[in-house]
Amino acid sequence: ETQYKGHLAADKAKMTELQEVTWGMGAEATKTDGEEYSQEVLNLLTDDGIGVNIDKMRSMELTEKQNKMVEKMIPKQNKLANLRRERERLETIVGQRDNSGLVAGIR
């Protein structure tokens, strides 16, 4: 039974170690403890603070892997921008219908 308890303690230590979360890419991973974004990260955001400014990212010295990730991000950001525009357009249409009384009680 003592040997069994020893295994439980070792397993618990391993589980605690596995539960430590790191964010990032491989060797570049960093721990986050609820800390605020650094000024460097804030400088990379777009003016609206929603996305990342691709031109600013391209001006940085990035690894090949990071460059590939930036290239993959471009179509995704474009898709999000298109979805935001469509959402605004639909909200405008619904707002106009609301004002005219055609869509009462829908929201």
PyMOL commands that place a pseudoatom at each C-alpha (Angstrom):
pseudoatom trace, name=CA, resn=GLU, resi=1, chain=A, elem=C, hetatm=0, pos=[0.000, 0.000, 0.000]
pseudoatom trace, name=CA, resn=THR, resi=2, chain=A, elem=C, hetatm=0, pos=[2.903, 2.392, 0.720]
pseudoatom trace, name=CA, resn=GLN, resi=3, chain=A, elem=C, hetatm=0, pos=[4.261, 1.728, -2.770]
pseudoatom trace, name=CA, resn=TYR, resi=4, chain=A, elem=C, hetatm=0, pos=[0.811, 2.543, -4.203]
pseudoatom trace, name=CA, resn=LYS, resi=5, chain=A, elem=C, hetatm=0, pos=[0.739, 5.897, -2.354]
pseudoatom trace, name=CA, resn=GLY, resi=6, chain=A, elem=C, hetatm=0, pos=[4.206, 6.656, -3.704]
pseudoatom trace, name=CA, resn=HIS, resi=7, chain=A, elem=C, hetatm=0, pos=[2.957, 6.140, -7.255]
pseudoatom trace, name=CA, resn=LEU, resi=8, chain=A, elem=C, hetatm=0, pos=[-0.038, 8.398, -6.575]
pseudoatom trace, name=CA, resn=ALA, resi=9, chain=A, elem=C, hetatm=0, pos=[2.245, 11.190, -5.374]
pseudoatom trace, name=CA, resn=ALA, resi=10, chain=A, elem=C, hetatm=0, pos=[4.485, 10.794, -8.432]
pseudoatom trace, name=CA, resn=ASP, resi=11, chain=A, elem=C, hetatm=0, pos=[1.468, 10.771, -10.744]
pseudoatom trace, name=CA, resn=LYS, resi=12, chain=A, elem=C, hetatm=0, pos=[0.090, 13.880, -9.063]
pseudoatom trace, name=CA, resn=ALA, resi=13, chain=A, elem=C, hetatm=0, pos=[3.429, 15.673, -9.532]
pseudoatom trace, name=CA, resn=LYS, resi=14, chain=A, elem=C, hetatm=0, pos=[3.464, 14.695, -13.218]
pseudoatom trace, name=CA, resn=MET, resi=15, chain=A, elem=C, hetatm=0, pos=[-0.130, 15.906, -13.692]
pseudoatom trace, name=CA, resn=THR, resi=16, chain=A, elem=C, hetatm=0, pos=[0.706, 19.236, -12.044]
pseudoatom trace, name=CA, resn=GLU, resi=17, chain=A, elem=C, hetatm=0, pos=[3.652, 19.625, -14.412]
pseudoatom trace, name=CA, resn=LEU, resi=18, chain=A, elem=C, hetatm=0, pos=[1.479, 18.774, -17.433]
pseudoatom trace, name=CA, resn=GLN, resi=19, chain=A, elem=C, hetatm=0, pos=[-1.164, 21.295, -16.401]
pseudoatom trace, name=CA, resn=GLU, resi=20, chain=A, elem=C, hetatm=0, pos=[1.262, 24.220, -16.623]
pseudoatom trace, name=CA, resn=VAL, resi=21, chain=A, elem=C, hetatm=0, pos=[0.212, 26.020, -19.787]
pseudoatom trace, name=CA, resn=THR, resi=22, chain=A, elem=C, hetatm=0, pos=[2.550, 27.887, -22.073]
pseudoatom trace, name=CA, resn=TRP, resi=23, chain=A, elem=C, hetatm=0, pos=[1.589, 29.913, -25.110]
pseudoatom trace, name=CA, resn=GLY, resi=24, chain=A, elem=C, hetatm=0, pos=[3.604, 30.507, -28.233]
pseudoatom trace, name=CA, resn=MET, resi=25, chain=A, elem=C, hetatm=0, pos=[5.507, 28.487, -30.727]
pseudoatom trace, name=CA, resn=GLY, resi=26, chain=A, elem=C, hetatm=0, pos=[8.003, 25.933, -29.515]
pseudoatom trace, name=CA, resn=ALA, resi=27, chain=A, elem=C, hetatm=0, pos=[11.171, 27.550, -28.209]
pseudoatom trace, name=CA, resn=GLU, resi=28, chain=A, elem=C, hetatm=0, pos=[9.486, 30.961, -28.337]
pseudoatom trace, name=CA, resn=ALA, resi=29, chain=A, elem=C, hetatm=0, pos=[6.751, 29.924, -25.884]
pseudoatom trace, name=CA, resn=THR, resi=30, chain=A, elem=C, hetatm=0, pos=[6.161, 32.107, -22.865]
pseudoatom trace, name=CA, resn=LYS, resi=31, chain=A, elem=C, hetatm=0, pos=[4.023, 31.710, -19.783]
pseudoatom trace, name=CA, resn=THR, resi=32, chain=A, elem=C, hetatm=0, pos=[1.139, 34.074, -19.285]
pseudoatom trace, name=CA, resn=ASP, resi=33, chain=A, elem=C, hetatm=0, pos=[0.010, 34.911, -15.785]
pseudoatom trace, name=CA, resn=GLY, resi=34, chain=A, elem=C, hetatm=0, pos=[-2.746, 37.335, -16.702]
pseudoatom trace, name=CA, resn=GLU, resi=35, chain=A, elem=C, hetatm=0, pos=[-0.195, 40.015, -17.496]
pseudoatom trace, name=CA, resn=GLU, resi=36, chain=A, elem=C, hetatm=0, pos=[-1.146, 42.908, -19.712]
pseudoatom trace, name=CA, resn=TYR, resi=37, chain=A, elem=C, hetatm=0, pos=[0.036, 43.128, -23.300]
pseudoatom trace, name=CA, resn=SER, resi=38, chain=A, elem=C, hetatm=0, pos=[3.436, 44.697, -23.806]
pseudoatom trace, name=CA, resn=GLN, resi=39, chain=A, elem=C, hetatm=0, pos=[3.787, 47.970, -25.684]
pseudoatom trace, name=CA, resn=GLU, resi=40, chain=A, elem=C, hetatm=0, pos=[5.369, 46.038, -28.575]
pseudoatom trace, name=CA, resn=VAL, resi=41, chain=A, elem=C, hetatm=0, pos=[2.216, 43.940, -28.945]
pseudoatom trace, name=CA, resn=LEU, resi=42, chain=A, elem=C, hetatm=0, pos=[-0.061, 46.974, -28.630]
pseudoatom trace, name=CA, resn=ASN, resi=43, chain=A, elem=C, hetatm=0, pos=[1.878, 48.701, -31.424]
pseudoatom trace, name=CA, resn=LEU, resi=44, chain=A, elem=C, hetatm=0, pos=[1.065, 45.797, -33.768]
pseudoatom trace, name=CA, resn=LEU, resi=45, chain=A, elem=C, hetatm=0, pos=[-2.706, 46.162, -33.366]
pseudoatom trace, name=CA, resn=THR, resi=46, chain=A, elem=C, hetatm=0, pos=[-4.800, 47.918, -35.975]
pseudoatom trace, name=CA, resn=ASP, resi=47, chain=A, elem=C, hetatm=0, pos=[-6.306, 51.311, -35.220]
pseudoatom trace, name=CA, resn=ASP, resi=48, chain=A, elem=C, hetatm=0, pos=[-9.593, 49.736, -34.138]
pseudoatom trace, name=CA, resn=GLY, resi=49, chain=A, elem=C, hetatm=0, pos=[-7.710, 47.362, -31.803]
pseudoatom trace, name=CA, resn=ILE, resi=50, chain=A, elem=C, hetatm=0, pos=[-9.423, 44.303, -33.243]
pseudoatom trace, name=CA, resn=GLY, resi=51, chain=A, elem=C, hetatm=0, pos=[-6.830, 42.871, -35.612]
pseudoatom trace, name=CA, resn=VAL, resi=52, chain=A, elem=C, hetatm=0, pos=[-3.117, 42.862, -36.267]
pseudoatom trace, name=CA, resn=ASN, resi=53, chain=A, elem=C, hetatm=0, pos=[-1.510, 45.340, -38.640]
pseudoatom trace, name=CA, resn=ILE, resi=54, chain=A, elem=C, hetatm=0, pos=[0.108, 43.088, -41.252]
pseudoatom trace, name=CA, resn=ASP, resi=55, chain=A, elem=C, hetatm=0, pos=[2.362, 45.851, -42.624]
pseudoatom trace, name=CA, resn=LYS, resi=56, chain=A, elem=C, hetatm=0, pos=[3.851, 46.454, -39.185]
pseudoatom trace, name=CA, resn=MET, resi=57, chain=A, elem=C, hetatm=0, pos=[4.421, 42.736, -38.730]
pseudoatom trace, name=CA, resn=ARG, resi=58, chain=A, elem=C, hetatm=0, pos=[6.154, 42.456, -42.097]
pseudoatom trace, name=CA, resn=SER, resi=59, chain=A, elem=C, hetatm=0, pos=[8.504, 45.294, -41.157]
pseudoatom trace, name=CA, resn=MET, resi=60, chain=A, elem=C, hetatm=0, pos=[9.765, 43.231, -38.203]
pseudoatom trace, name=CA, resn=GLU, resi=61, chain=A, elem=C, hetatm=0, pos=[12.483, 40.619, -38.463]
pseudoatom trace, name=CA, resn=LEU, resi=62, chain=A, elem=C, hetatm=0, pos=[10.537, 37.359, -38.410]
pseudoatom trace, name=CA, resn=THR, resi=63, chain=A, elem=C, hetatm=0, pos=[11.600, 33.766, -38.718]
pseudoatom trace, name=CA, resn=GLU, resi=64, chain=A, elem=C, hetatm=0, pos=[10.534, 31.783, -41.778]
pseudoatom trace, name=CA, resn=LYS, resi=65, chain=A, elem=C, hetatm=0, pos=[7.902, 30.013, -39.702]
pseudoatom trace, name=CA, resn=GLN, resi=66, chain=A, elem=C, hetatm=0, pos=[6.540, 33.330, -38.408]
pseudoatom trace, name=CA, resn=ASN, resi=67, chain=A, elem=C, hetatm=0, pos=[6.416, 34.718, -41.969]
pseudoatom trace, name=CA, resn=LYS, resi=68, chain=A, elem=C, hetatm=0, pos=[4.390, 31.704, -43.071]
pseudoatom trace, name=CA, resn=MET, resi=69, chain=A, elem=C, hetatm=0, pos=[1.988, 32.249, -40.187]
pseudoatom trace, name=CA, resn=VAL, resi=70, chain=A, elem=C, hetatm=0, pos=[1.570, 35.909, -41.145]
pseudoatom trace, name=CA, resn=GLU, resi=71, chain=A, elem=C, hetatm=0, pos=[0.802, 34.884, -44.733]
pseudoatom trace, name=CA, resn=LYS, resi=72, chain=A, elem=C, hetatm=0, pos=[-1.833, 32.430, -43.471]
pseudoatom trace, name=CA, resn=MET, resi=73, chain=A, elem=C, hetatm=0, pos=[-3.330, 35.168, -41.308]
pseudoatom trace, name=CA, resn=ILE, resi=74, chain=A, elem=C, hetatm=0, pos=[-3.947, 37.592, -44.215]
pseudoatom trace, name=CA, resn=PRO, resi=75, chain=A, elem=C, hetatm=0, pos=[-6.904, 35.745, -45.805]
pseudoatom trace, name=CA, resn=LYS, resi=76, chain=A, elem=C, hetatm=0, pos=[-8.387, 35.139, -42.370]
pseudoatom trace, name=CA, resn=GLN, resi=77, chain=A, elem=C, hetatm=0, pos=[-8.226, 38.831, -41.514]
pseudoatom trace, name=CA, resn=ASN, resi=78, chain=A, elem=C, hetatm=0, pos=[-9.784, 39.689, -44.867]
pseudoatom trace, name=CA, resn=LYS, resi=79, chain=A, elem=C, hetatm=0, pos=[-12.601, 37.247, -44.204]
pseudoatom trace, name=CA, resn=LEU, resi=80, chain=A, elem=C, hetatm=0, pos=[-13.224, 38.779, -40.776]
pseudoatom trace, name=CA, resn=ALA, resi=81, chain=A, elem=C, hetatm=0, pos=[-13.272, 42.287, -42.275]
pseudoatom trace, name=CA, resn=ASN, resi=82, chain=A, elem=C, hetatm=0, pos=[-15.811, 41.151, -44.883]
pseudoatom trace, name=CA, resn=LEU, resi=83, chain=A, elem=C, hetatm=0, pos=[-17.969, 39.547, -42.189]
pseudoatom trace, name=CA, resn=ARG, resi=84, chain=A, elem=C, hetatm=0, pos=[-17.876, 42.741, -40.112]
pseudoatom trace, name=CA, resn=ARG, resi=85, chain=A, elem=C, hetatm=0, pos=[-18.949, 44.808, -43.134]
pseudoatom trace, name=CA, resn=GLU, resi=86, chain=A, elem=C, hetatm=0, pos=[-21.772, 42.385, -43.892]
pseudoatom trace, name=CA, resn=ARG, resi=87, chain=A, elem=C, hetatm=0, pos=[-22.902, 42.453, -40.268]
pseudoatom trace, name=CA, resn=GLU, resi=88, chain=A, elem=C, hetatm=0, pos=[-22.981, 46.265, -40.281]
pseudoatom trace, name=CA, resn=ARG, resi=89, chain=A, elem=C, hetatm=0, pos=[-24.908, 46.234, -43.563]
pseudoatom trace, name=CA, resn=LEU, resi=90, chain=A, elem=C, hetatm=0, pos=[-27.491, 43.785, -42.198]
pseudoatom trace, name=CA, resn=GLU, resi=91, chain=A, elem=C, hetatm=0, pos=[-27.814, 45.711, -38.931]
pseudoatom trace, name=CA, resn=THR, resi=92, chain=A, elem=C, hetatm=0, pos=[-28.471, 48.862, -40.950]
pseudoatom trace, name=CA, resn=ILE, resi=93, chain=A, elem=C, hetatm=0, pos=[-31.180, 47.093, -42.964]
pseudoatom trace, name=CA, resn=VAL, resi=94, chain=A, elem=C, hetatm=0, pos=[-32.799, 45.693, -39.814]
pseudoatom trace, name=CA, resn=GLY, resi=95, chain=A, elem=C, hetatm=0, pos=[-32.600, 49.126, -38.176]
pseudoatom trace, name=CA, resn=GLN, resi=96, chain=A, elem=C, hetatm=0, pos=[-34.325, 50.715, -41.149]
pseudoatom trace, name=CA, resn=ARG, resi=97, chain=A, elem=C, hetatm=0, pos=[-37.057, 48.075, -41.094]
pseudoatom trace, name=CA, resn=ASP, resi=98, chain=A, elem=C, hetatm=0, pos=[-37.468, 48.581, -37.338]
pseudoatom trace, name=CA, resn=ASN, resi=99, chain=A, elem=C, hetatm=0, pos=[-37.959, 52.305, -37.847]
pseudoatom trace, name=CA, resn=SER, resi=100, chain=A, elem=C, hetatm=0, pos=[-40.551, 51.704, -40.545]
pseudoatom trace, name=CA, resn=GLY, resi=101, chain=A, elem=C, hetatm=0, pos=[-42.455, 49.233, -38.354]
pseudoatom trace, name=CA, resn=LEU, resi=102, chain=A, elem=C, hetatm=0, pos=[-41.926, 46.249, -40.653]
pseudoatom trace, name=CA, resn=VAL, resi=103, chain=A, elem=C, hetatm=0, pos=[-39.939, 44.175, -38.145]
pseudoatom trace, name=CA, resn=ALA, resi=104, chain=A, elem=C, hetatm=0, pos=[-41.528, 44.902, -34.791]
pseudoatom trace, name=CA, resn=GLY, resi=105, chain=A, elem=C, hetatm=0, pos=[-40.175, 42.992, -31.807]
pseudoatom trace, name=CA, resn=ILE, resi=106, chain=A, elem=C, hetatm=0, pos=[-37.354, 41.205, -33.657]
pseudoatom trace, name=CA, resn=ARG, resi=107, chain=A, elem=C, hetatm=0, pos=[-33.831, 41.655, -32.224]
for i in range(1, 107): cmd.bond("trace and resi %d" % i, "trace and resi %d" % (i + 1))
show_as sticks, trace
zoom trace
